[in-house]
């Protein structure tokens, strides 16, 4: 069978990488495309090899494994591998696919790969379906932010980009079209009211008609109200009432 995952092994200890390589030999769905012993090296390998999966140690010299993710142009699936379980909560805060403790047990590795294979996020042509308590990576030219889905208030289209507004009043311009967000954000909270605007109706402060043709929308964290045309305001109002 052809490999489904192109994996990069990142660990400062060569014996740990060798053990993981041995265990992965039993999984033909995984092709190991490279290894790295530190964050800077791993970032270069990712840029060159474009892995779809990282086995990432956390405690390494100079920088820990968490420091790698903001350096990546594309963030692949991540399985953290570490000797310390105290990092587990932080690992899942950055949307890790799984978290393995050293020494890695073969059965636990197999379970991690099964979970990964079942994850919709791995379907490259289909946006991953998100839940309100998930977190998302917002990558811009200024770096990478990790934001809870529920903290996104609204998203505005900017040609082939989108401006993602967050409840703390900040906004991040990311290289994703608005159709991507429409396909991935949870429908129970987010509604596309216009071809260029998605609104989290749970973050709406007020929606007030200004005339028969427009309404003023005030959002959490947004100092300037948005002006909606009649059709967009009706869509949002129906979502709020529903």
Buried (B, 14 or more C-beta within 10 A) or exposed (E): EEBBBBBBBBBBBEEBBEBBBEBBEEBEBBBBBBBBBBBBBBBEBBEEBEBBBBBBBBEBEEBBBBBBBBBBEEBBBBBBBBEEEEBBEBBBEBBBBBBBBBEBEEEBBEEBBEEBEEEEBBEEEEBBEBEBEBBBBBBBEEEBBBBBBBBBBBBBBEEEBBBBBBBEEEBBBBEBBBEBBBEBBBEEBBBBBBEBBBBBBEBBEEBEEEEEEBBBBBBBBBEEBBEBEEEBBEBBBEBEEE
